[in-house]
Amino acid sequence: MTDNISHLNILQKPGPGDRSRLPRIPQKRRELTGELHKYMHVMGPTPKRCLETLADLGLCDPEIGHYFKIPTHIVTNLRQVWNIDGEA
C-alpha cells in the first residue's frame, strides 16, 4: 500500500507535542548591514555565539578573520554591532 503524501506534507507532520516541524529559514537580522549579512553564514547557525566564543578564547579579529576566510573589518564590525568585548 502506498501513501500519496508529498515531501512538504511529511515536513509539516506534527511531532511530539503536536508541534509542526518546519525547516528553519534564517531571518535577516535588522542590526546588520547587507555587507555583514553576506559573511554571517560562514560562522554557522549561531554566528553571534560563535564570535563570542572565539573572542572569549582570546582570538583577535585578524585571527578570527583568517580562520573563517573573511576580511578582518567584517569581524571588527560584527563585534561592534553585537557589543562583543575582547582583544580587537
N, C-alpha and C positions, 0 to 999 in steps of 0.2 A: 504494500500500500504506500503510495507516495502522497506527501502533503504539498499543496500548492502555496507554500509560504515564500514570499520574496526575501531577499537578503536584508532589506530595510526592516521588514517586519520582525525578523529574528533579532536585530539590534534593539528594537523597541519592546521586545517581550519583557514584561516585568520580572525583576529578580526578587531576591528575598526582601520582604517588607513591602512588596507591591510597588517598588520604585522603578521607574524606567531606566534602562542602562543605555543611554545615548552616548555616542563618542563625543568627547570634549573638543570643542573647537576653540583654539586660543583667541581671546578677545584682545582688541587693541587697547593698550594702556594709555590713558589720556595724558599722563605726565611725561610721556616720551615723544620726541620728535620723530619724523619719518626716517631720518638717518639712523637713529638709535634702534628703531624697530627692525631695520634691515639686519642688524647684528645680534639682536637679543636671542634669537632662536638657537644660536651657536652654543649658548650656555645651558641648553636643556630646558625641561619643562618648568623649572623654577629658577629663572636667571637671577633674581634678586638674592635669593637664599644662597645660590652658588657663589655669587660675587661676595656676599657677606662672609661666607666660609673661607674663601681664599684670602680675603683681607685679614680675617682673624688669624689665619695661619702665618701671616706676616709677608705675604707676597705683595710686591709693589705693582703699580699699574703696568709698567713695561713687561714685567714677568707674566702677569695675567694675560696681557695682550698677545704676547709671544705664544703662550700655551694654547690660546683659542684661535690664533692666527687672525687677530683683529687689530686695528690701529689703537695705539695707546690712548689717543684722545677720546676714543669711544668709551674705553674703560673708565677714564677720568670723569667723563660726562655722566655716565651711569652712576658712578659713586656719588657725584654731587647731587644728582636728581633724587637718589634714594637715601641720601644722608648716611652713607656708609663710611665710618671712620677707619683710620688705619694709615699706614705709610703710603703716600701717593706716589 
